[in-house]
Amino acid sequence: MGTLAWLTLALGLLAAYPAVRFAARGWRFRAGATVRIVILGQVVGLVFILAWCLFAPRPDLGGIGWFAIALASLAIPLALGDALQSAGGLRVLSIALTAVTALAGVAAGALTVAPTLATATVAGKAVPVTEQTLTNGAQLTVRIPPTASGFSARDAHLFVPPGWLRDPSSTRPVVEMMMGQPGNPTLGATLDALHGLGAERLDDAPFVLVVDQLGNVKANPPCSDTSAGKLDTYLSKDVPAWIRGNLPASSDRADWAIAGYSHGGECAAFLGAKHPDVWANVVSISGPDKPGEHRPNYTRDTYYGGSLPAFEATWPKNILASTTYPEKMTGIFIAGALDTHFRPQVEATATAAENAGWKVTYWAVPDATHTQTLEPGLKTAYNQLIGGWVTSGAVPAQADRFLCSPDQDARACGLTQAAAVAGTVAMADLSVLAVFLGAQLLLFFRRGRRLRVDAV
């Protein structure tokens, strides 16, 4: 049981003593003062719940805690009424009980309303919580400043998962993704893959930031720091720094992944192998085994000053062979079974990662060419990553949106919860009143019968 549940239980137990005394007084029609206080307290409690649900940013996150506030609006007036109608030593006891009940009520109320103040703000932008975003997530275009690298990158595109929008006070894993060449840093393939996994996986998805590692659609630079730009610095320092400063992302490296397709796949393997302190998970889909693999001599001469050792030092398999990985590394390598050019290169990198001690998954997508591998490759990779993060707890359990459908917006959900609380309170009050009146009527008729018998 959580803290709120324990406080709710405590409120119920604390209300028991004044409730018994209230019932005893009510039976003798001497509980008028307490009745007035209780009615006032419940009205105040229900008005507070309704007003909060109308104006708080996220009233849907109050959940079952609204019932705790309703219970407090009953328990505190009961205790206060008993204190006012008691005398002597019992009054001292009742005052002490009222103070403890009030403290428990205030604590339960604070725990209930705290999540409702959360706002879905990412990278300084407020994300609307609507039926659409709660179902499909949100997409944002963001500018990542090249503070350390000076690299002239195009805008990145960010996917905000719907599950996080339901609980914006939580953190999520994050994937830094790169597309191929020629290409653009767009979310299309990622969204197709995540939606293809179904609503549950979509809810549990990480933040996905698709970044630009090319500079323009026709460029084909290596992902190391070269005369074409400090891409390594941009991708391993500028982008992670932006993520830490702008996203509610987990700080655990186990919850960070670097991923890419084709040119981006080689970059992901290179960056993951070189920077294990940043990423614990690497996804390479149809990635070459070296930068500029189709023109190695040109790449060597153009970007590495003609130095073969400098060029070979950036090949993922060489970095893997010369690096020790004391912490767990996971590599997911995928190629098309029909991709006779890149599949052997992906297999070579996967083998080097396995030899370096990584936990490696390799899959040759049946009947798939180079381009046909992208979507099934992403689906497989995201499914494996998300499954691991759910198991580890990096993806938290869904927030308690009590009584609400998954796509119901925050305001409507909060008002649904408030209506349920009001209805429950009304039913409980009417039930108590019915029992009391029924008992009184029964006594009245029994007394009348006795009087008639005595008269005879």
N, C-alpha and C positions, 0 to 999 in steps of 0.2 A: 504494500500500500504506500502511496505517495504521501507527502506532507499534507496536501489538501484533503485527502481522504481521512487521515488521522484527525485533522482539525474538525472535519464534519462529524466524525464519530464523537469527538469530545463535546461538540456543541449539543449533540443529541443526548449525551449522558448528563451534561450540565443542566439541560432543560428538564430532566426528569423530576428533580426535587421540586422546583417551583410549579411544575405542571400538576403534581400530585396535590400540593397545597391549594393551587388554583381550583382543581376539581372539587376539593372538599369545601372550599368557600362557595363555589358556584352552586353546589348542591343545596346550600342554605341561602342562596340568593344574596351573598355578601361579597361577590367578586366584581362589583361594578367598576371600581377603579382600575383593576387589572385588565378587565375586558376593554375598557377605553384605550389603555396604553398599548395593549396587544394589537387592536385594530389600527391605531395610529402607526405603530411600528411596521406592520405588514404593508400598509399603504405606502409609507415612506420607502420601504425596501423595494416594492414593486415599481414605484415611480423611478427610483434610482436605476434599477435594472433596465427599464424601458428607455430612459434618457441616455444611459450609457450605450445601449445598443443602437441608438439613433445617431450618436455623435462620435463614438470611439472609432479609430481607424480600422480595427479588426475585431468587431464584437463576436464574430463567429468562433474566436479562439477562447471565449469564456467557457463554452461547453457546459459540462455538468456542474461546474463551479457556481453557475447562477443559482442552482438549488442550495448550495452552501450559504449563499448570501440570503436567500429566502428563509432558510432555517435560522440564520443569525437574527433576522428581523422578527422572528418569533421567540427565540430563546432569550434574547436580551430584554425585550419588554416583559416577558413572563417573570424573569428574575427581578427586574426593576419593580414591577407591580407587587411581587411578594415582599420585597424590601419595604415598600411604602405601607403595606398593610400588616406588617409584622411589628412586634414590640419586644423590648427587652433583649435578651441574649439572642433570640431568633432573628431579630432585625440585624444585629452585627453579622451573624452568619450569612444572612441573605445579601447584605451589602457586599461582603467579601465574594460571594458567589456571583453577584452581578458584575463585579470588576473582572473576575476571571473569565466569565462568559463574554464580556465585551472585548477583552483582549483576544480571545479565540476567534470571535466574529470579525474583528478588524483584520487579523492575520489571514483568515480565510478569504475575506474580501480582497485584500491586497494580492494574494496569490492568484485569485481569479482574474482581476482586472489587468495585472501586469502584462500578460501576453497580448491583451487586446489593444495595447498601445503601440505594438510593433508596426512598422511600416515596411512595405516591400520596396526598398530603395537599393538600387544596384548602380554602381559607378556614378553616383550622384543623380541618378534618374529614378523617378517614382514609377514603378511598374503597376499598371492598373490591375486590380483583382476583379476580374469579370468572369462570366461563364466561359468565355472563349479562352482566357489565359489559364483558368483553373482546369480546363480540359486539355489544352494543347501546349501550355507554357507560353513564354514570351520571347521575342527576338529583339535585340538591341544592336545598333551600330555604334561602335566605340572607337575612340582615337587613343592609341597607346604611344605616349611620348618616348622617343628614342634617346632617353637621357644619357645613358652610358655609351651607346653605340653610334648615334648620329645617323642610323640607317633610315632611309626614306621609304617607309612602309605605307601601304594603303590601309584604309580603315579595316579594323577587325570586326567580326560579327559574333555576338554572344547569344547562346541559348540559355534561358532561365527556366528550369524545370517546374512543372505545375506543382509537384509535391512540395518544393521549397516555398512556393507562394502560399501554400496552406499553413506554413509555419515559418515566417521570415525571421524568427528569432534563432533559428538553427543554422548550422553550417553544412556544407556539402563538399564532396570531392570535386576535383576540377580536371578537365582534360584540355590540354593545349594541342590544337589540331591544325595540320597543314595540308592543303590540297596539292594537286599535281601541276605540271608545267606543259603547255600553257594553261593558265587557270586563274581563278579569282578566289579570294578568301570568303566563300559564302557557306551558308548553313544547309543548302539543299540536300546533299547526300546524308549529312548527319540526321536531319529531321526525318528523311525517308526511312533510315535505319531504325531510329528510336521508335517511330510510330509503328513500324513493322514488327516490333517486339511486343506490342500490346500496351494497354493502359497502365498496368501495374509497373512494368519496367519503365515506362515513360515518367510516371510519378516518381520513381526512385532514381531517375537519371541524375548525373552530375551536371555542374555547369560545364558547358562546352564552349571554348573560345577558339574560333577559327581565325588564325592569324596569317599575315602575309609574309612569306619568306622569299618572295621574288622581287618585289619593287615595282614591277609592271607585268602585264600579262605575257609579254614575249621574252622577258629576261630569264636567264637560266644560271643563276650564280650558285657556287658552292655554299653550304651552310656553315662553313668555318669563317673565320675573320680573314678576308682577302682584300685585294684591290677593288673588288666589286662591292664591298661594304662589310661592316662588322656584323655579319648575320649571327654568328655564334653568340656574341655579346648581346645582341638584340633579343634573341630567342631564349637565352638562358639567364639573362639578367634583367633586361628592361621589361619583358613580358611578365616573368614571375613577380617582379617588384610591383607592377601594376595590379596584378591579381591580388597580391597581399594587401594592397592599399585600397582596393575598390570592390572586391567581392567577398561575401561571407563564406570564404572557402576554408576547409580544414587546414590546419598548419602541419599535419602529419604527412611526411613524404610518401607514406603508404597510400595516401588518398590523392596523390598527384600522378597524372599520366601524360606522356608526350606521345602524340599519334600523328600519322601521316599516310598519304597515298601517293605512290609513284615517286616523284621528286621529293614530296613531303615525307614519304616513307623512309627514304634514305636519310633525310634530315633527322627524322625521329630516332632512327637507329644510331646515328652519329651522336646526337645530343644526349640520348639516354645512356649510351656507353660512356660518354665523357663526363657527364654530370650526374652521377648516381645520388649525390646529396640533394638534388632538386626533385628528381622523379624516381619512383620505385617501379613504375609500370611503363612499358614501351610497346607501341603498336605500330608495326610496319606492314602496310598492305601494298604489295607489288613494288616494293622499294628496291632500287638498284643497289649494288654492293659498293659503289664508290661514286663520288660526284662526277658529273659529266662523263658517265661511263661510255656513251656512244662516241665521244671524241676525247679520249684520255690524254693524248699528246697536246691537243689544243688547250684543254683544261689545265694541264701541268704548266705549260708555257705561259698561258695568259694570266692565271691566278696565283701561281706558286713560283713565279720567277724561273721556270725551267727546272726547279729542283724536284727530282723524283722522290727523295726521302721526305721532303716537306709535303708533297702530294700524298704519298702512301700513309703518312702519319694521320691523315684524316679519314682513312677507310675504316668503316665500323669494325670489320673483322680484326684489323690490326690493333685498334684501341682495345677491343675485348681481350685480345691475347696478351696485352701488356698491362692490363689493369686488374687490381684485386678488388673484389666486391664483398666487403665484410657484412653488409646488410642485404636483406632479401631483395632480389630483382626479379621481376616477372616480364617475360617477353612474349608477345603474340605476333606471329609472323604468318602472313597469308598471301597466297599467290594463286593465279588461275591455272588450272590443270592444263589448259590449252595454250598458256603463255610460255612458249618454249624459250623466249629470250630472257624474261625476268625471273621465271620460276627458279632456275638453277641459282641465280644470284640471291634470291630470298632464302633459299635452302642453305646456301653457304653462310649467310649471316646468322641464320637460326642455329646452325651447328656451332658456329663460333661462340654464340651466346650461351648455348648449353655447356660447351667446354669451359666457359668462364664461371660456371656455377649458377647461371640463371635458371629459373623455372620457366621452361619454354613450351609454348603451344604452337604447333605448325599445322596449317590446313591448306591443302590444295583444293580449291573450289572446283567441283566437278563441272566439266563442259563449259568452263568460263575462260574468256580471253582476258587480256590486260584490263580493259575498261569494264568488262562485265564483272570483275571481281570486287569493285568498290563497294556496292551496297551490301552484298552478302558478307563481305569481309568486315564492314563496320558493324553489321548486326551481330556477328559472332563475337567481335571484340567487345562491343558495349555490353552484350549479354553476360560475358565472362567477368568483365570489370564490375558491373553493377551487382551481379550475384555475390562477388567477393566482398564488396563494400556493404551490402545489406547484412551479410553474415557477420562481418566485423563490427557492425554498429556504426560505421562511418555515415551511412544513410539512416537517419533516425526514424523511429516509428512515426506514422502519420499523426499529425496533431488531432486532438479531440474536437471534431466539428460535430458535436452531438446533435442527432436528429436531422442533419443536413445531408443533401445529396452532394456527391463530389464536385459537381459543376455549379452549385448554388453560390451566388456571390456573397461577399462578406456581410453586407447589410441585411439582405434577406435571410441569411442563415442566422444572424444574431437575433433578428426579430422573431424568427421561428422558435428559437430557444427561449426567448422572453415570454412568448405566448404560452409555451409549454409550462413554464414556471408559474405564470399567473393562473392558468387552468388548474394546475395541481394544487396550488394554495387555496383557490376557491372551492375545489372539491373537498379538500381536507377540512376546511372551516365549516362547510355545509354538512359534512358527515358528522363532525363533532356536535354541531348544533342539533342535528336530527337525533343523535343518540341521547343528548341531554333532554330535549323536549319529549322524546318518546318515553324516557325513564320517568320524567315528571308526570306525564299523562297517566302512565301506568300506576304510579303512586297515588295520583288523584282519584282514579277509579277504585283502587283498592281501599282507600280511606272512605270513599263514599259508600262502598259495599259494607264496610264495617259499621259505619254510622247507621245504615238501614237495618243491619242485623241487631245492633244494640237497641234501636228504637222498637223493634218487635219484641 
